[in-house]
Amino acid sequence: MMRAALVALALLAATPATAGAQFGQVEPLTLRGDDDCVRTTGAPGELALPATDGVRFAQAARTGIQLGRTVTMGKGFECSAAVTRASGAGVIAGERGDSVVVSVRAPGGDWGAPVTIPVESQWRTDSVAAAVSDRGDVIVTWREESTGLDEGRTSYRFRAARAAPGAAFGAAETLGASSSLHEVILPAIAATGEAFVLTSTAEGTDLDLRVRLSVYVGAQGAPFGAPTALGLGQWLSTPAMAAAPDGRVLVAFSDGTSQRVAERAPGAAFTPSVSVGDARETSVTATLVTLGAGGEAVVAWARYARGDVQFAARVAPGPFGAPSRVSSPLLPEGFDPFYASRAFFAYVIDGAGGLSYEAAYTDLVLTGDGRAALAWFQSGSTTVPALLTTPLTGGAVTRTRGGRGVESPQTLRALTLADGTPALAWTEPGSGSSYTLQLAAEGVVERPDPAPPRVTIGAPRSRTLSEEETLRLPVRCDGPCEVGVAADSFTSDISDTVRLKRAGTGVLSVRGAAYLAPARLGPVRLTITYRAPGAKHARTRTVTVRIARAASVPFPRATDVRAVRDGGSIRVSWRVAGRQSETDSYFVSGSRTRSIASEPSVLRAVRTKRSRRAYSVSLRAGSEVRFVTVRTSFGFSPRNNVVVPVR
């Protein structure tokens, strides 16, 4: 019986799966390190994992994840990129101290000794990225931050270094002038030796922030030329770029109204960008693009506040087809979308650009059977990973869910196995400095999970909570278990996890729970997630606890709100009921509509004072502003705001 099962698994590993085949998970791996560095490399089935002072590679298959070689990069190395090609060419890049460290592998060769690209004094690196072509051309890019101040602000500059196949790196080049508003830098390289660098620089201030997008092109052996301006993109929505072996390049970005694509045919200049779909959004739009050797391509964009993912695809060079869309709400029910808006983020960073962005925590890939695959989430839940697939010829988006974890996935990766089958990899936090690596793919026959434990949740240790007091819930398991708790709100730190190696008891804690509780003893719902150690799928249930917030907990409410127009300004006044803090703010915004989901046209923040009961502020706003909203910053729920018309 066992031998027959093993033979069946071996056949599955050797036979390409088809769309709609069974989607199953292999047995998970528990690993040590920081899962932020878990990457797909670009080679079929290959993953790059963090290792002490280097990178470890792993191969994904329907039979499981096989750990491979570790490449040591030097003490203190921080991984930023690990990219390989089917030809065997590869590059590993990251930071060590204030220098960029790189290792290169030629097609059919071995990883070379780490090479240090020095950084000039008074500068330090961030945002390291790298790309490699099939024949072994390599480009490494990074942003440098000045250790001094220029007119009171930090200055940044964009840098790039290239190496031809089998050759050493040339001198690093500075792209453009330094600026305090430089943000994104992304590389790509073709098998022609042509290198491409996409940069973004913020413009404007406060609610008018945009990003200027430019592409630098450098022929092999020649310096980068003057940049090509692609247009203005939406701030906080990072662009994406992909290059084919023949030098064809796509750049995709959102301008806040439409999703746009600029294209460069092999050896030609970039054409003006064209719209491929709707990208109206008040929050962040995440953009990804992938490009095949024959010009087949797909652009994907996810709108966080609107809660959807769209795909525009083509099977050959030329126009993209009509986009396909799938609903995918990420913000929890009852969440005030203002706290995910660009206006709020502009306030947080004091209305100026110059942000750095982490590498995308998801991937978009082309499959072997003419589909595109994106790693994302199950609709309405950021705790359940999912693989979204859609045909390049157009059609509906298929969502296939992975296993629910006790905690939310930290990294989502889409990849293809050796035969082109789409797969989904993700990580879950573990105990201490460990994490669990999960893999699901079409055609995997899943082993049954161990039986789930019986979990009992006891009464809270304290029912009346002060501002700093955690909600402590006793938990009992009848066997080894992993148990998590999450609040149905973004108000608190949300979650905690207990892991027991044997039957016994533990305590789950929810910080900030006082802000979930009513003034008098009342019900608060919590979600409990649990499974046996090593299980791939967790179970959930909802529990209700009766708690109250202490009288000392700040919980102000705006009352008697008035908004009166006076020429080019709106005078807003309000009174406050309830206890206030000395460390928070009221957010006063003006918008065209009453909807709290509309992007504010103007925003002011007013600091709270414990002894003060009446507040007023002026908004400089035109006639388009017809409604004013006053929000307290004591929670992300719409119940903490008041909307009034402008008189």
C-alpha positions, 0 to 999 in steps of 0.5 A: 500500500505504502509503495503504491502511494510512493509510486503515485507521488513519483508519477505526479511529480513527473507529469504536468498538472492541468488547470483545475487539478487538485490543489494540495499542500506538501508537508511544511518545513520549520526553519530558522532565520528571518523569513523576510528574505524568502524569495522565488529566484525565477528558475523553475521550482527554486526558492532562496531562503535566509541562512547565517551570513548568506543564502540557502537555496531550496527546490519545490516539487510535488513531493515536497521542498528539498533544501539545497546548497548554502552560499556564504556571503560574509559575516553580517550579510543582509539578503536583498536579492537572489535571482537565477535563470533556467540557464544557471546564471544567477546573482545574489546581492545584499548589504554588509555594513555600509557596502553592497556585496554580490556573488555571481554565477555564470551559466553552467558554473558555480557561485563566485566569491563575494564581491564588495562594491564599496560605498563612498564615505558619508553615504549608506545603502538601502533598497538593494536589488539585482537582475541577471540575464540568461547569458549572465549579464548582471546589474545591481542597483541601490539607493544611497542615503546621505549621512548628513543633512541638506537644508535640514533634509536627508538627501538620496541618490540612485546608483547602479553597477554592471558586469558583462558575462564572465567579467568583473563589475565596472565602476558604480554609476550615479543616475541623475542628481541627488534629491531628498525625494528619491524613492524607488529604484528597480533594475532589469537586464536583457541577454543583449547586454542592455540594462534598464533602471526604473526610478521614482521621485516624489513631487509636491507636498501633503495631499498633492504628492505624486511620483515622477517615473523615469527609465535609464537605458545603458547599452553593454559597455556604455554608460547610462544615457539620459532618462526617459520620462514615463509620466506621473504615478500615484504616490505610495503605489510602487511601479513594476518593470520586466525585461525579455531576453531580446530587450523588450521592456514593460513598465507598469504603474498606476496614475491614480485613475488608470493602470498604465503600461509603457513599452519598449520594443527591442532596440527602440525607444519607449512609447507613451504609456497607455491605459490597460484598466481602471485604477481609481483608488484612495489607498495603495495600488500594488502593481506587478508585471511579468514578460515572456520571451515571446512578448506574452505578458500580464499586468496585475494590480491590487487596490487595497481600499476597493478590495479587488485584483485585476489582470490585463494580459496578452499572448504576443506583442501588441495591445492588452486584452480587457482586464479580468477582475476578482473581488478580494477585500483585505480591510476588515469589516467596520474598518474606516478606510481613511486610515488606509488613505494616501492623505493619512499616510501623507500626514504620518510622514509629514507631507514629504516623499523620500520613502523606501519600500520593501521588496514586493511580498508577492509574485506574478508568474507565467505558467507552462500552460498559458496562464498567469499566477499571482500569490494573494489572499483568500477573499475577506481574509489575510490569514488564508493565502490563495493562488489567483490564476487567469488565462492569458487569452482572457477569462475569469480569475480562479482563486485556489486557497492554501491552508489557513495558519494560526497567524497571518502569512508573512510572505507570499510567493507564486512560482512554477514547478519544473514542468510549468505547474503553478504553485504557491509558497508562503511563510508563517511565524514560528516560535522564537526566531523560526518560521514555517515554509508552506508549499501548495501546488496543483496535482499534490496529493495531500497527507492527512493532518493529525487530529486537531486538539480539543481547546478550551478558553477560560474566563478573562483574568481581569474583566475591567481593563486599563489602557495598558492592561492586556486581555489575558485568556487562559487556554487549555489543550488536551494534547500538543497544540498551536492556538491563536487569538485575534480581535475583530478590529485593527484597534489593538495589536490583534493577536497572540499565539500559544504553542504547547508541546504537550497537553496543558495550559497557557495564556493568550494575550491581546494588547490594547483590548481596552479600546475594544471594550464598552464602558460597561461590562459587555460582549467582545468577539474574538477569533480563536484559531488552532491546530496540532503542531505540523498540521497544514490547516488550522480550524477557527471558532468565535468566542465572546468575552464580557469585558469593560474598559476602565474609567481611566481609559481615554475614549473621547467623542466629538460632539456639536460639530459645525463647519462654516464656510468663510471665503476660501476657508472652512471654520470647523468647531467641535466639543469633546465628551469623554476622557482625552489623552495628551498624546493623540490627535483629532483628524479634520478632513474635507471631501466632496461627498459624505462617504467616509471612503472618499479621498479627503481634499484637505486634512488637518490634525489637531493635538489633544489636550486633556483639560480642553473641551472645545476645539476649532480649526480652519481648512483652506478648501474650495467650493468642491469640499461639501462635507467635513469629517472629525475623527478621533484617533482612538481606533480605526472604526467609523464609529469614531467619526462625525460627518457634517455638511458645510454651511 
